[in-house]
Amino acid sequence: MLTSLKRILTFAFFLLLSVGAFAQSGDTTAKDTINSTLADSLQKPKVYPVVFYEDTLFYIGAKLGPFSQEERATNFSNKLDLLLDAESLDTTLLSLSQDEVAIEILHGDIILGSVTAQDAAFIGNDQEEIAEFYIQSIKDSYAANHNNRSFIQNLTRTGLLIGVIIIVILLVRFINKGFNKLIDFILRRWHHYFKGIKVRDFELLSAEREERVLKTLMRVVKILLIIILLYLALPLVFSIFPTTKRLASVLLGYVTNPLVSFFYSFFSYLPDLFTILVIVVITYYIGQFISFISEEIERGNLRLPGFYPEWAKPTFNLVKIIVFAFSFIVIFPYLPGSDSPAFQGVSVFLGLLISLGSSSAISNIIAGLVIIYMRAFKIGDRVKIGDTTGDVIEKTMLVTRLRTIKNEEVTIPNSSILNGNTINYSVEDHGAGLILHSTVTIGYDVPWRKVHELLIGAALEVESIIKEPKPFVLQTSLDDYYVSYQINAYTANTKIAAKSYSDLHANIQDAFQNAGVEIMSPHYRAQRDGNELTIPPTYIPEEKKPEKEEKKAEEPKGNSESPPEDDSIQGMDDATYS
């Protein structure tokens, strides 16, 4: 039984082999003819195979122009492999195109190779039959190997996809846990460094808020890293399958194209950047040299005829502005985007805003320059500008600031100073001195020489009044009831002029009252009928006191309810203001 079964199976096996050989002999009649010719051509030198699916399709043994047999065969094989790897090979798109030189083998619009007259002569067959044989060989090899290759490729690609997904999941978990542990480690290790942020007495961030800010920033960085990882993983996933390769390149291009463009623009801009750096360095050292010259002139170490030290700083600041403006004009064409319409439009817009909004500022700047070169005053001078008197504490291109004797700080625009009058009290501090002057009115009954003597003596008693030049008196007017005397005295300390005036006035009162001279200001009409003098009683000698006061002193006390006598009414001061 077993022996019969073995015989039947052996017979069936040989029967199948015979049928297969018969079928194959019918299909390959044309191939055998050409292959036999190609086999014969193997005996000739310089023959190279075209390989597809690791199978030899045919041989090329003739040159085409500058291309050798080997280059033609290699190019043919490479183009087929590229189409196969991209899974864009479609045997229905294979066609022939004949011209005067050769018959081209096409895959759509792609030229795979060609069959020339030299190829036909080399093989010893018709040119068109050889080209059709080439196409049929590609189709047969593709049909025999494609399914097995596709199955293996799909398995491989699926495995790669799963592997990429697993790796991405692991990386995301690693980043997530790693950042959490990093945050805990930082807070545990360097907790004592978190003391909060203070700006003077204002607490901008407390220690707890500072830790929260750190946690938030680290979480933001973690999320950004995960997003970047996922975004970069997408092109990798899409590139595994040929149908989505184009999408992968598009996604990757969204990141790579800007980066490539940036680096290309940066390296292209390096020569211009180097030029800008050279201009900036030269401008910087020119500015340093200008500052050095300015400081030397301001200190008095360098003297220029007709150039005052107080002009040094504003003049060289102006020179600096001109140098920097010129440098900017030179640098401007090298700035990136300077030639673009948007950049030029913004520049024009900003220039228009500055020109319209800074008209008053420019007028103040020009006025400030004029004031500086007029040398009307300097820092520390006691001046009077308009109705404001004070010491100059600051001079800028826009405003001048004064501190009054009441410790008030007044800001005055330079244009107002230029349009008004300015009195400088400190000009003669180191010269003859400022003349303090005050006017008193004395009746005609007092000799003018005595008045001069009293006024000069009172002035010399003031501590801030200098003795030389000596004070002097001017009689400024002869009025109806009195003579106006003006005392003039020199002082070298204008900062205490107000106190000097106060001391002068006090000394004048003391001097005149000690001398028994009445200061008839304001106007008095005095009837000398026994009325009291206008001098304070403490300055009046006993013999000159009115009799009325003596009588009052003799009157008994306790008589306050009795009505005043007529003499007491007549004895009241009859002086009136005119």
C-alpha positions in Angstrom: 0.0 0.0 0.0 2.7 2.4 0.9 4.8 1.4 -2.0 1.9 2.1 -4.4 1.3 5.5 -2.8 5.0 6.5 -3.3 4.9 5.5 -6.9 1.7 7.6 -7.6 3.3 10.7 -5.9 6.5 10.3 -7.9 4.6 10.0 -11.1 2.5 13.1 -10.3 5.6 15.1 -9.4 7.3 14.4 -12.7 4.1 15.1 -14.6 3.9 18.6 -13.0 7.5 19.3 -13.9 6.9 18.3 -17.5 3.8 20.6 -17.8 5.7 23.5 -16.2 8.6 23.1 -18.6 6.3 23.0 -21.6 4.4 26.1 -20.5 7.7 28.0 -19.9 9.1 26.9 -23.2 6.1 28.5 -25.0 6.4 31.9 -23.2 10.1 32.3 -23.6 10.6 31.6 -27.2 11.4 35.3 -28.0 13.5 35.7 -24.9 15.6 32.7 -25.7 16.4 34.2 -29.1 17.6 37.6 -27.6 19.2 36.0 -24.5 21.1 33.6 -26.6 22.3 36.6 -28.6 23.2 38.4 -25.4 24.9 35.3 -24.1 27.0 35.2 -27.2 27.7 38.9 -26.6 29.1 38.1 -23.3 32.1 36.8 -25.1 32.7 40.4 -26.3 34.5 42.9 -24.0 32.9 45.7 -21.8 29.4 44.4 -21.3 27.5 45.5 -18.2 24.2 44.3 -16.7 21.0 46.2 -15.9 19.9 44.8 -12.5 16.4 45.0 -11.1 15.2 43.1 -8.0 18.7 41.6 -7.9 17.9 40.0 -11.2 19.9 40.7 -14.4 17.4 42.0 -17.0 19.7 42.5 -19.9 23.2 43.8 -20.9 24.4 47.0 -22.4 27.6 46.8 -24.4 27.6 50.0 -26.5 28.5 53.6 -25.6 26.1 56.6 -26.1 28.0 59.8 -26.7 30.2 60.6 -23.6 28.5 57.9 -21.5 30.2 54.5 -21.2 28.5 51.1 -21.2 28.9 51.0 -17.4 27.4 54.4 -16.8 24.4 53.6 -19.0 23.7 50.4 -17.2 24.2 51.9 -13.8 21.9 54.9 -14.6 19.2 52.5 -15.9 19.4 50.3 -12.8 19.4 53.4 -10.4 16.3 54.9 -12.0 14.4 51.6 -11.7 15.4 51.3 -8.0 14.3 54.9 -7.3 10.9 54.3 -8.7 10.7 51.1 -6.8 11.7 52.6 -3.5 9.2 55.4 -4.0 6.6 52.8 -4.8 5.7 54.9 -7.9 6.6 52.2 -10.4 3.7 51.4 -12.6 4.3 49.0 -15.5 1.4 50.5 -17.5 3.3 53.7 -17.7 6.2 52.1 -19.6 6.4 53.2 -23.2 8.7 53.8 -26.1 9.5 57.0 -27.9 11.6 57.0 -31.1 13.7 59.9 -32.4 16.5 60.2 -35.0 19.2 59.0 -32.5 17.6 56.2 -30.4 14.4 54.6 -29.1 13.9 55.9 -25.5 12.3 53.8 -22.8 10.0 55.9 -20.7 8.1 55.6 -17.4 5.6 58.4 -17.8 7.8 61.5 -18.4 11.0 59.9 -16.9 13.6 58.6 -19.4 14.9 55.2 -18.0 17.2 54.4 -20.9 17.5 54.1 -24.6 18.3 51.7 -27.4 20.6 53.0 -30.1 21.7 51.7 -33.5 25.0 50.8 -31.8 23.1 48.6 -29.3 21.2 46.9 -32.1 24.5 46.3 -34.1 26.2 45.0 -30.9 23.4 42.6 -30.1 22.7 41.8 -33.8 18.9 42.3 -33.6 16.3 44.9 -34.6 16.4 48.1 -32.5 12.6 48.1 -31.8 12.6 44.4 -30.8 15.4 45.1 -28.3 13.5 48.0 -26.8 10.3 45.9 -26.4 12.4 43.2 -24.9 13.7 45.6 -22.3 10.2 46.7 -21.3 9.0 43.2 -21.2 11.9 42.1 -19.0 11.1 45.0 -16.5 7.4 43.9 -16.4 8.2 40.3 -15.9 10.7 41.0 -13.1 8.3 43.4 -11.4 5.4 40.9 -11.6 7.6 38.1 -10.2 9.1 40.0 -7.3 6.8 42.8 -6.4 4.3 40.9 -4.1 7.0 39.3 -2.0 8.9 42.6 -1.7 5.8 44.6 -0.9 4.8 42.2 1.9 8.2 42.3 3.4 8.4 46.1 3.1 5.0 46.5 4.7 6.0 44.3 7.6 9.2 46.3 8.0 7.4 49.6 7.8 4.8 48.5 10.3 7.6 47.4 12.6 9.3 50.8 12.2 6.1 52.6 12.9 5.5 50.7 16.1 9.1 51.2 17.1 8.9 55.0 16.5 5.7 55.3 18.4 7.1 53.3 21.4 10.3 55.5 21.4 8.2 58.7 21.3 6.0 57.5 24.2 9.1 56.6 26.2 10.7 60.0 25.5 7.6 61.9 26.4 7.4 60.0 29.7 11.1 60.5 30.3 10.8 64.3 29.7 7.7 64.5 31.9 9.1 62.6 34.9 12.6 64.0 34.4 11.4 67.7 34.5 9.3 66.9 37.6 12.3 65.4 39.4 14.5 68.3 38.2 12.0 70.9 39.7 11.9 69.0 43.0 15.7 68.7 43.0 16.2 72.4 42.4 13.7 73.4 45.1 15.1 71.0 47.6 18.8 71.7 46.8 18.7 75.5 46.3 15.7 76.4 48.4 17.7 78.9 50.5 18.5 81.0 47.4 14.8 81.8 46.9 14.5 85.0 49.0 12.2 87.0 46.9 12.8 89.9 44.6 12.7 93.5 46.1 13.0 96.8 44.4 14.0 99.1 47.2 11.1 98.8 49.7 8.7 97.2 47.2 8.5 93.4 47.3 8.1 92.4 43.6 8.1 88.7 44.3 8.0 86.8 47.5 9.9 83.6 48.1 6.8 81.5 47.5 5.9 83.3 44.4 9.4 83.0 43.1 9.2 79.2 43.5 5.9 79.2 41.7 7.3 81.2 38.9 10.2 78.7 38.6 7.8 75.8 38.5 5.6 77.5 35.9 8.6 78.3 33.6 10.0 74.7 33.9 6.5 73.3 33.0 6.3 75.6 30.0 9.8 74.4 28.9 8.7 70.8 29.4 5.5 71.3 27.3 7.5 73.0 24.5 10.0 70.1 24.4 7.2 67.6 24.2 5.5 69.6 21.4 8.8 69.8 19.5 9.4 66.1 19.9 5.9 65.2 18.6 6.3 67.6 15.7 9.6 66.1 14.7 8.2 62.5 15.1 5.4 63.2 12.6 7.7 63.6 9.6 9.6 60.4 10.7 6.3 58.5 10.9 5.0 59.8 7.6 8.3 59.1 5.8 8.0 55.4 6.6 5.2 54.9 4.0 5.8 56.1 0.4 2.3 57.5 0.1 2.8 60.0 3.0 6.5 60.8 2.2 5.5 64.0 0.6 3.5 65.1 3.6 6.6 64.3 5.8 8.8 66.6 3.7 6.2 69.3 3.9 6.0 69.2 7.7 9.7 69.0 8.0 10.0 71.9 5.6 8.0 74.1 7.9 10.8 73.9 10.4 13.9 73.4 8.2 13.1 76.1 5.6 12.9 79.0 8.0 16.1 77.8 9.8 17.9 77.3 6.5 16.7 80.7 5.3 17.8 82.3 8.6 21.3 80.8 8.6 21.7 81.5 4.9 20.7 85.2 5.4 22.9 85.4 8.5 26.0 84.1 6.8 25.2 86.3 3.7 24.9 89.3 6.0 28.2 88.7 7.8 30.2 91.0 5.4 27.8 93.9 6.0 27.8 93.1 9.8 31.5 93.3 9.8 31.4 96.7 8.0 28.8 98.0 10.6 31.1 96.8 13.5 34.1 98.6 12.0 32.1 101.8 11.7 30.7 101.5 15.3 34.2 100.9 16.7 35.6 103.9 14.8 32.7 106.1 16.0 33.1 104.9 19.6 36.8 105.9 19.7 36.1 109.2 18.0 33.5 109.8 20.8 36.0 108.9 23.5 38.6 111.3 22.0 36.0 114.1 21.9 35.1 113.4 25.5 38.7 113.5 26.5 39.3 116.9 24.8 36.1 118.2 26.4 37.2 117.2 29.9 40.6 118.7 29.5 39.2 122.0 28.3 36.6 122.0 31.1 39.3 121.4 33.7 41.5 124.1 32.3 44.3 121.8 31.3 43.8 122.7 27.6 43.2 126.3 26.7 41.8 127.5 23.3 41.8 131.3 22.6 38.3 132.7 22.7 36.8 129.3 23.9 35.5 129.4 27.5 35.6 126.2 29.6 31.8 126.2 30.2 31.4 125.8 26.4 33.3 122.6 26.4 30.6 120.1 27.4 27.7 121.4 25.2 30.0 122.0 22.2 31.4 118.6 22.3 28.0 117.0 22.9 26.9 118.8 19.8 29.9 117.5 17.9 29.1 114.0 19.2 25.6 114.2 17.9 26.9 115.2 14.5 29.4 112.3 14.5 26.8 109.8 15.5 24.3 111.1 13.0 26.9 110.8 10.2 27.7 107.3 11.4 24.1 106.3 11.3 23.8 107.6 7.8 26.8 105.5 6.7 25.4 102.4 8.5 21.8 102.7 7.3 22.3 101.1 3.8 24.0 98.1 5.6 21.0 97.4 7.9 18.9 94.3 6.9 15.8 95.3 5.1 16.8 99.0 4.7 15.9 98.9 1.0 12.5 97.4 1.6 9.4 99.7 1.1 8.1 98.8 4.6 11.3 99.9 6.3 11.4 103.1 4.3 7.8 103.8 5.0 8.3 103.3 8.8 11.3 105.6 8.7 9.4 108.3 6.9 6.5 108.0 9.3 8.7 108.2 12.4 10.5 111.3 10.9 7.1 112.9 10.3 6.0 112.3 13.9 9.3 113.7 15.3 9.1 116.8 13.1 5.5 117.5 14.0 5.7 116.7 17.7 9.1 118.2 18.6 8.8 121.8 17.2 8.7 123.3 20.8 11.4 120.9 21.9 13.6 121.9 19.0 13.0 125.6 19.8 14.0 125.0 23.4 17.2 123.1 22.3 18.2 126.0 20.0 17.5 128.4 22.8 19.6 126.3 25.2 22.5 126.4 22.8 22.2 130.2 22.4 22.0 130.7 26.1 25.1 128.6 26.6 27.1 130.6 24.1 25.7 133.9 25.4 27.2 133.0 28.8 24.3 134.6 30.5 24.8 132.5 33.7 26.3 129.3 34.9 25.6 126.6 37.4 25.5 128.1 40.9 24.8 131.7 39.9 22.1 133.7 41.7 19.9 135.0 38.9 16.5 136.6 38.3 14.6 135.2 35.3 11.2 136.9 34.9 9.7 137.1 38.3 11.7 134.2 39.7 14.9 134.7 41.7 17.1 131.8 42.7 20.3 129.8 42.2 20.9 127.9 39.0 21.1 124.2 39.8 20.8 122.7 36.4 21.1 123.6 32.7 19.9 121.3 30.0 19.2 121.6 26.3 15.5 122.0 27.1 15.1 123.7 30.4 16.9 125.5 33.2 16.1 124.8 36.9 16.4 127.4 39.7 16.2 126.9 43.5 14.7 130.0 45.2 15.6 131.3 48.6 12.5 129.6 49.9 14.0 126.3 48.7 11.5 126.0 45.8 12.6 124.4 42.6 11.4 126.2 39.5 11.7 124.8 35.9 11.9 127.4 33.1 11.9 126.5 29.4 14.9 127.8 27.6 12.8 129.5 24.9 11.1 131.6 27.7 14.6 132.6 29.0 15.7 133.6 25.6 12.6 135.7 25.0 12.8 137.5 28.4 15.3 139.3 30.5 17.8 137.7 32.8 19.6 139.4 35.8 22.7 137.7 37.0 23.7 138.8 40.6 26.8 136.6 40.7 28.8 138.1 37.9 30.8 140.3 40.2 31.3 137.9 43.0 35.0 137.8 42.3 35.2 141.4 41.3 34.1 144.6 42.9 31.0 142.8 44.2 27.2 143.3 44.0 25.8 146.6 45.1 23.0 146.2 47.7 20.8 149.3 47.8 17.9 150.5 49.9 16.0 153.9 50.1 14.9 155.8 53.2 13.0 159.1 53.3 14.0 161.7 55.8 12.5 165.1 56.5 14.2 168.4 55.4 14.8 169.3 59.0 17.6 166.7 59.3 20.9 167.7 57.9 21.8 165.5 54.9 25.4 165.0 56.0 24.2 163.5 59.2 21.8 161.2 57.2 24.8 160.1 55.0 26.9 159.4 58.1 24.1 157.3 59.7 23.4 155.3 56.6 27.1 154.5 55.9 27.6 153.5 59.5 24.6 151.2 59.5 25.9 149.6 56.2 29.3 149.0 57.6 27.8 147.2 60.6 26.5 144.4 58.3 28.8 141.5 58.3 28.5 140.6 54.6 29.2 144.2 53.5 32.8 144.6 52.3 34.7 147.7 53.6 36.3 148.5 50.3 34.9 149.9 48.1 33.3 151.9 50.8 29.4 152.3 50.9 28.1 155.5 49.5 24.8 157.4 49.6 22.8 158.9 46.7 20.0 161.5 47.1 17.6 160.2 44.5 14.8 162.7 44.9 13.7 165.9 46.7 10.0 165.4 47.4 7.4 167.6 49.0 7.8 166.3 52.5 11.1 164.5 52.6 14.4 163.7 50.9 15.0 160.2 49.4 18.4 158.8 50.4 19.7 155.6 48.8 22.4 153.6 50.6 24.6 151.6 48.3 27.0 148.9 49.7 29.1 146.2 48.1 28.9 142.5 49.0 30.8 139.5 47.6 28.3 137.0 48.9 25.2 137.2 46.7 23.8 134.0 48.0 22.8 135.7 51.4 21.6 138.9 49.8 18.2 138.6 51.5 19.8 138.3 54.9 22.1 141.2 54.1 19.2 143.4 53.2 17.4 142.4 56.4 20.5 143.2 58.6 21.0 146.5 56.7 17.4 147.6 57.4 17.7 146.6 61.0 20.9 148.6 61.4 19.4 151.6 59.7 16.5 151.7 62.2 18.9 151.3 65.2 21.2 154.0 63.9 18.5 156.6 63.2 16.6 155.9 66.4 19.8 156.1 68.5 20.5 159.5 66.8 16.9 160.7 67.4 16.1 161.0 63.7 12.6 160.2 62.5 12.3 158.1 59.3 9.4 159.9 57.6 8.3 157.0 55.5 5.4 156.6 54.8 4.3 160.3 54.7 3.6 161.9 58.0 2.1 165.3 58.8 3.4 166.2 62.2 2.0 169.1 64.2 4.6 170.0 66.9 2.1 171.0 69.6 3.4 168.6 72.2 2.5 165.4 70.4 4.5 162.3 71.0 7.5 161.6 68.8 7.4 158.7 66.4 10.6 157.3 67.9 10.2 154.3 70.2 10.2 155.5 73.9 13.2 153.4 74.7 15.3 155.6 72.4 14.0 159.0 73.7 16.1 160.8 76.3 14.2 161.7 79.6 14.5 165.4 79.0 12.7 165.1 75.6 9.7 163.1 76.8 6.3 165.0 76.6 4.9 166.5 79.8 1.7 164.5 79.2 3.5 161.3 80.1 4.8 162.8 83.3 1.4 163.9 84.3 0.0 160.4 83.6 2.7 158.9 85.7 1.7 161.2 88.7 -2.1 160.3 88.4 -3.3 158.0 91.2 -4.1 154.5 90.3 -7.6 153.2 90.4 -9.1 156.1 88.5 -9.7 154.2 85.3 -13.5 154.7 85.3 -13.2 158.5 85.0 -13.6 159.8 81.5 -10.6 161.1 79.8 -9.9 164.8 79.8 -9.8 166.9 76.6 -6.0 167.3 77.0 -5.7 163.5 76.7 -7.6 163.6 73.4 -5.6 166.5 72.1 -2.4 164.7 73.2 -3.1 161.7 70.9 -0.8 161.2 68.0 -2.0 163.6 65.4 0.2 162.0 62.7 -1.7 160.8 59.7 -0.7 158.9 56.5 -0.8 161.2 53.5 
